[in-house]
């Protein structure tokens, strides 16, 4: 029994030492001589090493308790010893293996894990090699037991877009309803690919006022969005929003009671992520900021839902038509239109990154704020600024005759 305690202490101590090594200690094993290289090689497959150590520990402990049970039974049947001596022997045997083969060796091992790992590497490698032939069976039994006791259910793969579309086609015979469901599905896909900077209302288009809010001002200029943005004393950042459109006339006299905190999101965040955050925090407005924390604009949950569920007309979040088809291959668009939406409408590809709106695209090409007469080119099309006012710019888009003449 003493020899078994010694072997059990060896495996317990080696387990504690090797699996408490830091990343820096593991790099030092290779410079620890033969023992260190052996230990480093075994740690390359930690699951196999742990299974072998646990197997030996279990085998040794079972043998120890079997011997203790036999000796205890003989002491109980011996007239010179009796039941009391047998119980005392069993208790001492149990405490001995707990202290000398588990507590003491593991406590010592974690104090100097690197030195002990180097010292115990060769004998532990020999023991692991002895049980390697039976380890596949042990692992199979262990895996079966773990699945039976604690099954690890894996989530099914996400539903493919084509599967959803087939479900919609099979779900209804109403052509109008089918078309609306397809548009909603397309909207869901688009918000997963669209950045919030493309959908936001720019700062100069927001209806903002300082705190406290005057109800007379609200009644005088009701915004199309239905949201009043309340700024901090400096007027540089939005802190709260008020859903004025949802209030009764009698509630407009106490707007402070209906102020709701806003959330802040970077301009590069996906619209789908912003929608999830708004739902999780029960908020209605997300303020869009740049990498310096400066206010760029805001987007409301109503605007996001409208972009998903509304017909696929090119309108801004407040109902203004922003892509107008004048004639074949001739369009008039607002500068707030996202480049993604425009290129999709024109059926062209544009790989330039970091630009959200058409106005921003023209600004980058001319390296200045858009002015009347400024031009820029998209593949196959010429963009010309027609109007440039405080409330926005309008751009004329026609086929690029210069490119056609060259071809």
C-alpha positions, 0 to 999 in steps of 0.5 A: 500500500505504501508503494501504491501511494508513492506511485499515485503521488508521482502521477498526481504531482506530474499532472499538477506540475505539467498542466500548471506550466505557464506559456513561458515555462513551456518554452523553457522546457526545451532547454531543460535537457532530456527530461525537459524535451520529453515533457515538451513532447508529451504536452504537444498532445495534452489530451492523450497525456491527461488520459494516460495519467488519469488511467494510471491514477485510477488503476493505482487507487482501485488497487489500493482500496481493494487491498485496504478492503481485504486487510480491513476484512481480515482485521475484523475477522481476527479475534485479536483485532476486532471491528474497532481496529478494522474501522480505524485501519480503513479511516487511516488508509483513506486519509493517507492516500488523500493526503500523501497521494493527492494534497501533498504532491499537488501542493509541492508540484505547483510551487516548482512546476518547471523543475518537477516536470523536467524531473518526472518527464522520463518516467512519466513518458515510460508510463504513458507509452505502456498504456498507449495501446489501450488509450483508444478504447479508454477514450471511446468509453470516456466519450460515450460516457460523457455523451450519455451523462452530459450530451453536447448538442450542437446547434443546427446550421443557420437557415439558408436564404434559399430555404426561406424563399422556398418556404415563402413560395410554398406558404401562400398562393396570394401573389400580392402577399408573396411579393410583400414577403419577398420584399421583407426578405430582401430588406432583411438581407440588405440590413445585414450588409449595409453600414449604418452610415448609409442609412443614417439621417445626417446631422444637418437633417436632424431636428435638434434642440438644447435641454430644456425643450420648449413645447412651443417650438415642437408644435411650431416645427413638427419634423417628418421623422417624428423624433426630437433630438435633445443635445447637451449644453454645448450642442455638439452631442445628442443625449436623448430623443423624444418620440413626438409622433407617438405623444398625445397633444396633452403630453406635449407640454411635458416633453421632459418626462418622455425623453429617452436615452440614446445609444451610440454606434460607430458609422461602420457598424452593420444596420442589423447589429444596431437593430439588435442593440436597440431591441436589447436596450429598448431604445428608439434612436441610435446616434452615429459617431465617427472614429473621433467620437464626433456626431455624424447623424442618427438612425431610428428604429422606425427608419430601420423597420421601414427600410425592411418592410416598406416597398423597395422604392428609393426613399429616404427614411422620411419619405422623400424620393431620392432616386428619380428616373427621368428617362432611360439611363438618366436619373436625378438623385439626392446626395444622401443616397448611399453609393451601394443603393445607387450602384445596385440600381444602375447595375454596376460594381464599385469596389471603393471603400470608405464612402457612404453617400453619393455626395461623399463620392463626389467630394472625394473625387473633387477633393472639396465640398460639392458645388454646382457643376462638379462632376465625377464618374462611375463605371459607364455613368457621369455624375453632375451636381445640379443643386447644392444648398443647405438642405442638400444637393441633387445630382444628375446621372447620365450615361458617360458619352465620353466613354462610349465615344472612346469605345 
